[in-house]
Amino acid sequence: MAQILDIEQSLLLLELDPPFDKRQVQLARRKLAKVWHPDLAPPGKQFEHERHLKAINEAADTLEKLAEDSRGGRVSRNAVKVSAQAARRAREEAGRRNYEAQEAARARAKDRQEHDPFGERMPDHSVVHRYARCLSYPEWGVGSVTGIYFTGDGDDVQQWARIKFHVGVRTVPAGSLQFVDFSRPDPGAERVQRFMTAAQHAMAEGNYGLAAQRLIYARDAEPTNTAVLRLMTLAFWQGGNLPAAGRAVRDWARNERDRPAPHRYAARIYEDMRAYDLAVEAAERAARRAPEDAGEWERVGRLRLRLMDRERAIAALERARALQPSVAGLLDLALAYHLAGELGGEVTATEQATILDPEHAAAWSRYAHALARTDRVSDAIAATERAQELAPADLEVRELLARLREAAPRVLPAA
């Protein structure tokens, strides 16, 4: 690395203050030469004096040359300040580059230790086929096989291949290789299966972004493969890339128009994107293709509630209740009746939810609140006590119970 010129450091070395000219530099050089001459050094310190005097002479030569080239033969205080700032910035940049170079070297050493344990060892087996790809990580592309190695003894012998890919040298099990013959084209079905397997491995490890990238390669090989499109939709969705998941599910739906699964996924993805109008359209398409599925109608009703379409929400949720009632669907139906101002329907739906799951605290709470708006005060108190028994920490239920007990009619005890 080239030496960084710093006028401020040279002035400190010569014990000068700016501004200065050539004559002042010469006088400072002579003064310090009388102090740091090697002949004046104590025993054993001649080398230190010699090095220090050499640095003084180099700084003096630099400052003399700078003074000669300056206007009027004099270097101003502001010029020294600007030069010092530039030198500090240059040193910071040089330090940053040096640190980055050291970090890159450490990363390369770590990568080599992790992926290239046979780097210093001669191959144990000759290589017949030079080019191969790793079936477990097909996104590495085609690599050049540099050697085959063996580890273990007896029945535990393992065979390894050292391959140079564009991402670096990798050591992989020899059984995961597929040797490449460039004289024949690679069949599309083989590419699809290869990338599908690799994507499933990545999804099992929770790396959905990598799985989606592998599935893009599989989709490019067979754009109409519904298994690839379905898995790609799931990978993008689980990876949090909702726009890409929406594009993938639309491609899937175009290839399987009559099945409810792609429309069901589309409804969930659009709901996560908060595009409720698109979500309800997809949910209705799924419900029309699976009219006996109560869950599809519950999703339609819930999304209709999001859009404040109470009438069609009630119709969809009533159809779901007729097919197969669930606690979540009945509570959504109770909410729809509450928004529509039909208290009787709300009470009936919440009561059915408590019958369906007697241990559901939210159902008892909703039932108690619905009864509190009727004349059935004693039934409301009983429902509130049951809700408080299931959820003792619910302050809202506790306040409701206190209010109902104050409103309960007082009667004389029987004689």
DRENDO-1510 file (C-alpha; in Angstrom, 1 decimal, always signed):
<recs>
REC; n; res; u; v; w
REC; 1; MET; +0.0; +0.0; +0.0 .
REC; 2; ALA; +1.4; +3.4; -0.9 .
REC; 3; GLN; +2.3; +5.8; +1.9 .
REC; 4; ILE; -0.3; +8.4; +2.6 .
REC; 5; LEU; +1.1; +12.0; +2.6 .
REC; 6; ASP; +0.2; +13.8; +5.8 .
REC; 7; ILE; +1.6; +17.3; +6.1 .
REC; 8; GLU; +0.4; +17.6; +9.7 .
REC; 9; GLN; +2.4; +14.5; +10.8 .
REC; 10; SER; +5.5; +15.9; +9.0 .
REC; 11; LEU; +5.1; +19.2; +10.8 .
REC; 12; LEU; +4.8; +17.4; +14.2 .
REC; 13; LEU; +8.0; +15.4; +13.3 .
REC; 14; LEU; +9.9; +18.6; +12.5 .
REC; 15; GLU; +8.4; +20.5; +15.5 .
REC; 16; LEU; +7.0; +23.2; +13.2 .
REC; 17; ASP; +3.8; +25.2; +13.3 .
REC; 18; PRO; +2.0; +26.4; +10.2 .
REC; 19; PRO; +2.3; +28.5; +8.2 .
REC; 20; PHE; +5.8; +27.7; +7.1 .
REC; 21; ASP; +8.3; +28.2; +4.2 .
REC; 22; LYS; +11.4; +26.4; +2.9 .
REC; 23; ARG; +13.8; +28.3; +5.2 .
REC; 24; GLN; +11.9; +27.3; +8.3 .
REC; 25; VAL; +12.0; +23.7; +7.2 .
REC; 26; GLN; +15.8; +23.8; +6.6 .
REC; 27; LEU; +16.4; +25.3; +10.1 .
REC; 28; ALA; +14.2; +22.7; +11.7 .
REC; 29; ARG; +16.1; +20.0; +9.9 .
REC; 30; ARG; +19.5; +21.3; +11.1 .
REC; 31; LYS; +18.2; +21.7; +14.7 .
REC; 32; LEU; +16.8; +18.2; +14.9 .
REC; 33; ALA; +19.9; +16.7; +13.2 .
REC; 34; LYS; +22.0; +18.0; +16.1 .
REC; 35; VAL; +19.7; +16.3; +18.5 .
REC; 36; TRP; +19.1; +12.9; +16.8 .
REC; 37; HIS; +22.4; +12.2; +15.1 .
REC; 38; PRO; +23.5; +8.6; +15.5 .
REC; 39; ASP; +26.9; +9.7; +16.9 .
REC; 40; LEU; +25.1; +11.3; +19.8 .
REC; 41; ALA; +23.1; +8.2; +20.7 .
REC; 42; PRO; +23.7; +6.3; +23.9 .
REC; 43; PRO; +25.2; +2.8; +23.6 .
REC; 44; GLY; +22.8; +0.4; +21.8 .
REC; 45; LYS; +20.5; +3.1; +20.5 .
REC; 46; GLN; +22.3; +4.1; +17.4 .
REC; 47; PHE; +19.9; +2.2; +15.2 .
REC; 48; GLU; +16.8; +4.1; +16.7 .
REC; 49; HIS; +18.5; +7.4; +16.2 .
REC; 50; GLU; +19.4; +6.6; +12.6 .
REC; 51; ARG; +15.8; +5.6; +11.8 .
REC; 52; HIS; +14.4; +8.7; +13.5 .
REC; 53; LEU; +16.8; +11.0; +11.6 .
REC; 54; LYS; +15.9; +9.3; +8.3 .
REC; 55; ALA; +12.2; +10.0; +9.0 .
REC; 56; ILE; +13.0; +13.6; +9.8 .
REC; 57; ASN; +15.0; +14.0; +6.5 .
REC; 58; GLU; +12.2; +12.5; +4.5 .
REC; 59; ALA; +9.6; +14.7; +6.1 .
REC; 60; ALA; +11.8; +17.8; +5.5 .
REC; 61; ASP; +12.3; +16.9; +1.8 .
REC; 62; THR; +8.6; +16.6; +1.4 .
REC; 63; LEU; +7.8; +19.9; +3.1 .
REC; 64; GLU; +10.6; +21.7; +1.2 .
REC; 65; LYS; +9.2; +20.5; -2.1 .
REC; 66; LEU; +5.7; +21.5; -1.1 .
REC; 67; ALA; +6.9; +25.0; -0.1 .
REC; 68; GLU; +8.7; +25.5; -3.4 .
REC; 69; ASP; +5.5; +24.6; -5.4 .
REC; 70; SER; +3.3; +26.8; -3.2 .
REC; 71; ARG; +2.3; +30.3; -4.1 .
REC; 72; GLY; +4.8; +32.8; -2.7 .
REC; 73; GLY; +6.9; +29.9; -1.3 .
REC; 74; ARG; +4.8; +29.6; +1.8 .
REC; 75; VAL; +2.2; +27.0; +2.9 .
REC; 76; SER; -0.8; +28.4; +4.8 .
REC; 77; ARG; -2.4; +27.1; +7.9 .
REC; 78; ASN; -5.7; +26.3; +6.0 .
REC; 79; ALA; -3.8; +24.2; +3.4 .
REC; 80; VAL; -2.2; +22.2; +6.2 .
REC; 81; LYS; -5.7; +21.7; +7.8 .
REC; 82; VAL; -7.3; +20.5; +4.5 .
REC; 83; SER; -4.4; +18.2; +3.8 .
REC; 84; ALA; -4.7; +16.6; +7.2 .
REC; 85; GLN; -8.4; +16.0; +6.8 .
REC; 86; ALA; -7.8; +14.4; +3.4 .
REC; 87; ALA; -5.0; +12.2; +4.9 .
REC; 88; ARG; -7.3; +11.1; +7.7 .
REC; 89; ARG; -10.0; +10.1; +5.3 .
REC; 90; ALA; -7.5; +8.2; +3.2 .
REC; 91; ARG; -6.2; +6.3; +6.2 .
REC; 92; GLU; -9.8; +5.5; +7.2 .
REC; 93; GLU; -10.5; +4.2; +3.7 .
REC; 94; ALA; -7.2; +2.2; +3.7 .
REC; 95; GLY; -8.1; +0.7; +7.1 .
REC; 96; ARG; -11.6; -0.2; +6.0 .
REC; 97; ARG; -10.2; -1.9; +2.8 .
REC; 98; ASN; -7.7; -3.8; +4.9 .
REC; 99; TYR; -10.4; -5.0; +7.3 .
REC; 100; GLU; -12.6; -6.1; +4.4 .
REC; 101; ALA; -9.7; -8.0; +2.8 .
REC; 102; GLN; -8.9; -9.7; +6.1 .
REC; 103; GLU; -12.6; -10.6; +6.6 .
REC; 104; ALA; -12.8; -12.0; +3.0 .
REC; 105; ALA; -9.7; -14.0; +3.6 .
REC; 106; ARG; -11.1; -15.4; +6.8 .
REC; 107; ALA; -14.4; -16.2; +5.0 .
REC; 108; ARG; -12.5; -18.0; +2.3 .
REC; 109; ALA; -10.5; -20.0; +4.8 .
REC; 110; LYS; -13.7; -20.9; +6.7 .
REC; 111; ASP; -15.5; -21.9; +3.4 .
REC; 112; ARG; -12.5; -24.0; +2.4 .
REC; 113; GLN; -12.3; -25.7; +5.8 .
REC; 114; GLU; -16.1; -26.5; +5.6 .
REC; 115; HIS; -16.5; -27.4; +2.0 .
REC; 116; ASP; -13.1; -28.5; +0.9 .
REC; 117; PRO; -11.5; -30.8; +3.5 .
REC; 118; PHE; -9.5; -32.7; +0.7 .
REC; 119; GLY; -8.0; -29.6; -0.7 .
REC; 120; GLU; -4.4; -30.5; +0.3 .
REC; 121; ARG; -4.8; -34.2; -0.5 .
REC; 122; MET; -4.2; -36.1; -3.7 .
REC; 123; PRO; -7.2; -37.9; -5.2 .
REC; 124; ASP; -7.6; -41.6; -4.3 .
REC; 125; HIS; -9.4; -42.4; -7.6 .
REC; 126; SER; -9.1; -41.2; -11.2 .
REC; 127; VAL; -11.9; -39.2; -12.8 .
REC; 128; VAL; -13.5; -40.7; -15.9 .
REC; 129; HIS; -16.3; -38.1; -16.3 .
REC; 130; ARG; -15.1; -34.6; -15.8 .
REC; 131; TYR; -18.4; -32.6; -15.5 .
REC; 132; ALA; -21.2; -33.4; -13.0 .
REC; 133; ARG; -24.0; -31.7; -11.0 .
REC; 134; CYS; -25.1; -32.3; -7.5 .
REC; 135; LEU; -28.6; -33.6; -7.3 .
REC; 136; SER; -29.1; -32.2; -3.8 .
REC; 137; TYR; -28.1; -28.7; -4.8 .
REC; 138; PRO; -28.9; -28.3; -8.5 .
REC; 139; GLU; -28.7; -24.5; -8.3 .
REC; 140; TRP; -24.9; -24.8; -8.1 .
REC; 141; GLY; -25.0; -25.8; -11.8 .
REC; 142; VAL; -22.5; -28.0; -13.5 .
REC; 143; GLY; -19.1; -28.3; -11.9 .
REC; 144; SER; -15.7; -29.8; -12.7 .
REC; 145; VAL; -14.8; -32.9; -10.8 .
REC; 146; THR; -11.2; -32.6; -9.5 .
REC; 147; GLY; -10.9; -35.8; -7.6 .
REC; 148; ILE; -12.6; -38.8; -5.9 .
REC; 149; TYR; -11.7; -39.6; -2.3 .
REC; 150; PHE; -12.5; -42.3; +0.2 .
REC; 151; THR; -12.8; -42.2; +4.0 .
REC; 152; GLY; -13.5; -45.0; +6.6 .
REC; 153; ASP; -12.7; -48.7; +6.8 .
REC; 154; GLY; -14.5; -51.9; +6.1 .
REC; 155; ASP; -18.2; -51.6; +5.6 .
REC; 156; ASP; -18.2; -47.9; +6.5 .
REC; 157; VAL; -16.2; -46.7; +3.5 .
REC; 158; GLN; -17.6; -43.5; +2.1 .
REC; 159; GLN; -16.8; -42.0; -1.4 .
REC; 160; TRP; -16.5; -38.3; -1.8 .
REC; 161; ALA; -16.1; -36.1; -4.8 .
REC; 162; ARG; -14.4; -32.7; -4.9 .
REC; 163; ILE; -16.0; -30.4; -7.5 .
REC; 164; LYS; -15.3; -26.9; -8.5 .
REC; 165; PHE; -18.6; -25.0; -9.0 .
REC; 166; HIS; -19.2; -21.3; -9.7 .
REC; 167; VAL; -20.0; -20.8; -6.0 .
REC; 168; GLY; -16.6; -22.4; -5.0 .
REC; 169; VAL; -15.2; -25.8; -4.3 .
REC; 170; ARG; -17.6; -28.2; -2.7 .
REC; 171; THR; -17.0; -31.7; -1.3 .
REC; 172; VAL; -20.2; -33.8; -1.8 .
REC; 173; PRO; -21.1; -37.5; -1.5 .
REC; 174; ALA; -20.3; -39.3; -4.7 .
REC; 175; GLY; -23.7; -40.9; -4.7 .
REC; 176; SER; -25.4; -37.5; -5.1 .
REC; 177; LEU; -23.7; -36.7; -8.4 .
REC; 178; GLN; -25.1; -36.9; -11.9 .
REC; 179; PHE; -22.5; -36.8; -14.5 .
REC; 180; VAL; -23.2; -34.6; -17.5 .
REC; 181; ASP; -22.7; -35.5; -21.2 .
REC; 182; PHE; -22.9; -32.3; -23.2 .
REC; 183; SER; -23.3; -34.2; -26.4 .
REC; 184; ARG; -26.9; -35.0; -25.4 .
REC; 185; PRO; -29.6; -32.6; -24.3 .
REC; 186; ASP; -30.9; -32.8; -20.7 .
REC; 187; PRO; -34.5; -34.1; -20.7 .
REC; 188; GLY; -36.9; -31.7; -19.1 .
REC; 189; ALA; -38.5; -34.3; -16.9 .
REC; 190; GLU; -35.2; -35.1; -15.3 .
REC; 191; ARG; -34.6; -31.4; -14.6 .
REC; 192; VAL; -38.1; -31.1; -13.0 .
REC; 193; GLN; -37.6; -34.1; -10.8 .
REC; 194; ARG; -34.1; -33.0; -9.8 .
REC; 195; PHE; -35.2; -29.5; -8.7 .
REC; 196; MET; -38.4; -30.8; -7.1 .
REC; 197; THR; -36.4; -33.1; -4.9 .
REC; 198; ALA; -34.0; -30.3; -4.0 .
REC; 199; ALA; -36.8; -27.9; -3.2 .
REC; 200; GLN; -38.5; -30.5; -0.9 .
REC; 201; HIS; -35.2; -30.8; +1.0 .
REC; 202; ALA; -34.9; -27.0; +1.4 .
REC; 203; MET; -38.5; -26.8; +2.6 .
REC; 204; ALA; -37.9; -29.5; +5.1 .
REC; 205; GLU; -35.0; -27.4; +6.5 .
REC; 206; GLY; -37.3; -24.3; +6.6 .
REC; 207; ASN; -35.4; -22.5; +3.8 .
REC; 208; TYR; -38.4; -21.5; +1.7 .
REC; 209; GLY; -36.6; -18.8; -0.3 .
REC; 210; LEU; -34.1; -21.4; -1.6 .
REC; 211; ALA; -36.9; -23.8; -2.3 .
REC; 212; ALA; -38.7; -21.2; -4.4 .
REC; 213; GLN; -35.6; -20.5; -6.4 .
REC; 214; ARG; -35.2; -24.2; -7.2 .
REC; 215; LEU; -38.8; -24.5; -8.2 .
REC; 216; ILE; -38.4; -21.6; -10.6 .
REC; 217; TYR; -35.9; -23.7; -12.5 .
REC; 218; ALA; -38.3; -26.6; -12.4 .
REC; 219; ARG; -41.1; -24.4; -13.7 .
REC; 220; ASP; -38.9; -23.1; -16.5 .
REC; 221; ALA; -38.4; -26.8; -17.6 .
REC; 222; GLU; -42.1; -27.6; -17.5 .
REC; 223; PRO; -44.3; -24.5; -17.2 .
REC; 224; THR; -47.6; -26.5; -17.0 .
REC; 225; ASN; -46.5; -29.0; -14.3 .
REC; 226; THR; -49.2; -28.5; -11.6 .
REC; 227; ALA; -47.1; -30.2; -8.9 .
REC; 228; VAL; -44.3; -27.7; -9.4 .
REC; 229; LEU; -46.8; -24.8; -9.4 .
REC; 230; ARG; -48.5; -26.0; -6.3 .
REC; 231; LEU; -45.2; -26.4; -4.4 .
REC; 232; MET; -43.9; -23.1; -5.7 .
REC; 233; THR; -47.1; -21.4; -4.4 .
REC; 234; LEU; -46.5; -22.9; -1.0 .
REC; 235; ALA; -42.8; -22.0; -0.9 .
REC; 236; PHE; -43.4; -18.3; -1.9 .
REC; 237; TRP; -46.3; -18.1; +0.6 .
REC; 238; GLN; -44.4; -19.6; +3.5 .
REC; 239; GLY; -41.3; -17.5; +2.6 .
REC; 240; GLY; -43.4; -14.3; +2.9 .
REC; 241; ASN; -43.1; -13.3; -0.8 .
REC; 242; LEU; -46.9; -12.7; -1.2 .
REC; 243; PRO; -46.8; -11.0; -4.7 .
REC; 244; ALA; -44.8; -14.0; -6.1 .
REC; 245; ALA; -47.1; -16.4; -4.4 .
REC; 246; GLY; -50.1; -14.7; -6.0 .
REC; 247; ARG; -48.5; -15.0; -9.5 .
REC; 248; ALA; -47.7; -18.7; -8.8 .
REC; 249; VAL; -51.2; -19.5; -7.6 .
REC; 250; ARG; -52.8; -17.8; -10.7 .
REC; 251; ASP; -50.6; -20.0; -12.9 .
REC; 252; TRP; -51.7; -23.0; -10.9 .
REC; 253; ALA; -55.4; -22.1; -11.2 .
REC; 254; ARG; -55.1; -21.6; -15.0 .
REC; 255; ASN; -53.8; -25.2; -15.3 .
REC; 256; GLU; -56.4; -26.7; -12.8 .
REC; 257; ARG; -59.5; -24.7; -13.3 .
REC; 258; ASP; -62.0; -27.3; -12.0 .
REC; 259; ARG; -60.2; -28.1; -8.7 .
REC; 260; PRO; -60.9; -26.1; -5.5 .
REC; 261; ALA; -57.3; -26.3; -4.2 .
REC; 262; PRO; -55.7; -23.4; -6.2 .
REC; 263; HIS; -58.6; -21.1; -5.5 .
REC; 264; ARG; -58.5; -22.0; -1.8 .
REC; 265; TYR; -54.8; -21.1; -1.7 .
REC; 266; ALA; -55.5; -17.9; -3.7 .
REC; 267; ALA; -58.1; -16.8; -1.1 .
REC; 268; ARG; -55.7; -17.3; +1.8 .
REC; 269; ILE; -52.9; -15.5; +0.0 .
REC; 270; TYR; -55.1; -12.6; -1.0 .
REC; 271; GLU; -56.4; -12.4; +2.5 .
REC; 272; ASP; -52.8; -12.1; +3.8 .
REC; 273; MET; -52.2; -9.4; +1.3 .
REC; 274; ARG; -55.4; -7.6; +2.6 .
REC; 275; ALA; -56.9; -7.7; -0.9 .
REC; 276; TYR; -60.2; -8.8; +0.5 .
REC; 277; ASP; -62.2; -8.3; -2.7 .
REC; 278; LEU; -59.9; -10.7; -4.6 .
REC; 279; ALA; -59.9; -13.0; -1.7 .
REC; 280; VAL; -63.7; -13.3; -1.5 .
REC; 281; GLU; -63.9; -13.9; -5.3 .
REC; 282; ALA; -61.3; -16.8; -5.0 .
REC; 283; ALA; -63.1; -18.2; -2.0 .
REC; 284; GLU; -66.4; -18.2; -3.8 .
REC; 285; ARG; -64.8; -20.0; -6.8 .
REC; 286; ALA; -63.4; -22.6; -4.4 .
REC; 287; ALA; -66.8; -23.0; -2.7 .
REC; 288; ARG; -68.6; -23.5; -6.1 .
REC; 289; ARG; -66.1; -26.3; -6.9 .
REC; 290; ALA; -66.6; -27.9; -3.5 .
REC; 291; PRO; -70.2; -27.2; -2.5 .
REC; 292; GLU; -70.2; -29.8; +0.3 .
REC; 293; ASP; -67.2; -28.3; +2.1 .
REC; 294; ALA; -68.4; -26.3; +5.1 .
REC; 295; GLY; -65.0; -24.7; +5.6 .
REC; 296; GLU; -65.1; -23.1; +2.2 .
REC; 297; TRP; -68.5; -21.5; +2.9 .
REC; 298; GLU; -67.2; -20.3; +6.3 .
REC; 299; ARG; -64.3; -18.6; +4.6 .
REC; 300; VAL; -66.6; -16.9; +2.2 .
REC; 301; GLY; -68.8; -15.7; +5.1 .
REC; 302; ARG; -65.8; -14.4; +7.0 .
REC; 303; LEU; -64.5; -12.5; +4.0 .
REC; 304; ARG; -67.9; -11.1; +3.3 .
REC; 305; LEU; -67.9; -9.8; +6.8 .
REC; 306; ARG; -64.6; -8.1; +6.1 .
REC; 307; LEU; -66.3; -6.3; +3.3 .
REC; 308; MET; -69.4; -5.5; +5.5 .
REC; 309; ASP; -71.6; -7.5; +3.2 .
REC; 310; ARG; -73.9; -8.8; +6.0 .
REC; 311; GLU; -76.6; -10.4; +3.9 .
REC; 312; ARG; -74.4; -12.6; +1.8 .
REC; 313; ALA; -72.1; -13.3; +4.8 .
REC; 314; ILE; -75.1; -14.7; +6.7 .
REC; 315; ALA; -76.2; -16.7; +3.7 .
REC; 316; ALA; -72.8; -18.3; +3.4 .
REC; 317; LEU; -72.4; -19.0; +7.1 .
REC; 318; GLU; -75.9; -20.5; +7.3 .
REC; 319; ARG; -75.0; -22.8; +4.5 .
REC; 320; ALA; -71.9; -23.8; +6.4 .
REC; 321; ARG; -73.9; -24.5; +9.5 .
REC; 322; ALA; -76.3; -26.7; +7.6 .
REC; 323; LEU; -73.4; -28.7; +6.2 .
REC; 324; GLN; -71.2; -29.1; +9.3 .
REC; 325; PRO; -71.3; -26.5; +12.1 .
REC; 326; SER; -68.1; -25.5; +13.8 .
REC; 327; VAL; -67.5; -23.2; +16.8 .
REC; 328; ALA; -65.6; -20.6; +14.6 .
REC; 329; GLY; -68.3; -20.6; +12.0 .
REC; 330; LEU; -71.1; -20.2; +14.5 .
REC; 331; LEU; -69.3; -17.3; +16.2 .
REC; 332; ASP; -68.8; -15.6; +12.8 .
REC; 333; LEU; -72.5; -16.2; +12.2 .
REC; 334; ALA; -73.3; -14.6; +15.5 .
REC; 335; LEU; -71.2; -11.6; +14.6 .
REC; 336; ALA; -73.0; -11.2; +11.3 .
REC; 337; TYR; -76.4; -11.4; +13.0 .
REC; 338; HIS; -75.2; -8.8; +15.6 .
REC; 339; LEU; -74.1; -6.4; +12.8 .
REC; 340; ALA; -77.4; -7.0; +11.1 .
REC; 341; GLY; -79.3; -6.2; +14.3 .
REC; 342; GLU; -80.9; -9.7; +14.6 .
REC; 343; LEU; -80.6; -10.5; +18.3 .
REC; 344; GLY; -82.4; -13.8; +18.1 .
REC; 345; GLY; -80.1; -15.2; +15.5 .
REC; 346; GLU; -77.1; -14.1; +17.5 .
REC; 347; VAL; -78.4; -15.8; +20.7 .
REC; 348; THR; -79.2; -19.0; +18.8 .
REC; 349; ALA; -75.7; -19.2; +17.1 .
REC; 350; THR; -73.8; -18.5; +20.3 .
REC; 351; GLU; -75.9; -21.1; +22.2 .
REC; 352; GLN; -75.2; -23.7; +19.5 .
REC; 353; ALA; -71.5; -22.9; +19.8 .
REC; 354; THR; -71.6; -23.6; +23.6 .
REC; 355; ILE; -73.4; -26.9; +22.9 .
REC; 356; LEU; -70.9; -27.9; +20.3 .
REC; 357; ASP; -67.9; -27.2; +22.6 .
REC; 358; PRO; -68.9; -26.8; +26.2 .
REC; 359; GLU; -65.3; -25.9; +27.2 .
REC; 360; HIS; -64.9; -23.0; +24.8 .
REC; 361; ALA; -64.5; -19.8; +26.9 .
REC; 362; ALA; -65.0; -17.4; +24.0 .
REC; 363; ALA; -68.3; -19.1; +23.0 .
REC; 364; TRP; -69.7; -18.7; +26.6 .
REC; 365; SER; -68.6; -15.1; +26.7 .
REC; 366; ARG; -70.3; -14.3; +23.4 .
REC; 367; TYR; -73.4; -16.2; +24.6 .
REC; 368; ALA; -73.5; -14.3; +27.9 .
REC; 369; HIS; -73.1; -10.9; +26.1 .
REC; 370; ALA; -75.9; -11.8; +23.7 .
REC; 371; LEU; -78.2; -12.9; +26.5 .
REC; 372; ALA; -77.4; -9.7; +28.4 .
REC; 373; ARG; -79.2; -7.7; +25.7 .
REC; 374; THR; -82.4; -9.8; +26.3 .
REC; 375; ASP; -84.8; -10.1; +29.2 .
REC; 376; ARG; -83.3; -13.5; +30.2 .
REC; 377; VAL; -81.2; -12.1; +33.1 .
REC; 378; SER; -80.9; -15.3; +35.0 .
REC; 379; ASP; -79.8; -17.2; +31.9 .
REC; 380; ALA; -77.3; -14.5; +31.2 .
REC; 381; ILE; -75.9; -14.7; +34.8 .
REC; 382; ALA; -75.5; -18.4; +34.4 .
REC; 383; ALA; -73.7; -18.1; +31.1 .
REC; 384; THR; -71.5; -15.4; +32.5 .
REC; 385; GLU; -70.6; -17.5; +35.5 .
REC; 386; ARG; -69.7; -20.4; +33.2 .
REC; 387; ALA; -67.5; -18.0; +31.1 .
REC; 388; GLN; -65.8; -16.7; +34.2 .
REC; 389; GLU; -65.2; -20.3; +35.4 .
REC; 390; LEU; -63.4; -21.1; +32.1 .
REC; 391; ALA; -61.5; -17.8; +31.8 .
REC; 392; PRO; -61.0; -16.3; +35.3 .
REC; 393; ALA; -58.7; -13.5; +34.1 .
REC; 394; ASP; -61.3; -12.0; +31.7 .
REC; 395; LEU; -62.1; -8.6; +33.2 .
REC; 396; GLU; -64.8; -7.9; +30.6 .
REC; 397; VAL; -66.7; -11.0; +31.7 .
REC; 398; ARG; -66.2; -10.1; +35.4 .
REC; 399; GLU; -67.7; -6.6; +34.8 .
REC; 400; LEU; -70.6; -8.1; +32.9 .
REC; 401; LEU; -71.4; -10.5; +35.8 .
REC; 402; ALA; -71.4; -7.6; +38.3 .
REC; 403; ARG; -73.7; -5.5; +36.1 .
REC; 404; LEU; -76.1; -8.4; +35.6 .
REC; 405; ARG; -76.3; -9.2; +39.3 .
REC; 406; GLU; -77.1; -5.6; +40.1 .
REC; 407; ALA; -79.9; -5.7; +37.4 .
REC; 408; ALA; -81.3; -9.0; +38.6 .
REC; 409; PRO; -84.8; -8.7; +40.2 .
REC; 410; ARG; -85.0; -9.1; +43.9 .
REC; 411; VAL; -87.9; -11.3; +45.2 .
REC; 412; LEU; -89.0; -12.2; +48.7 .
REC; 413; PRO; -88.2; -15.8; +49.8 .
REC; 414; ALA; -91.0; -18.2; +49.9 .
REC; 415; ALA; -92.8; -18.7; +53.2 .
</recs>
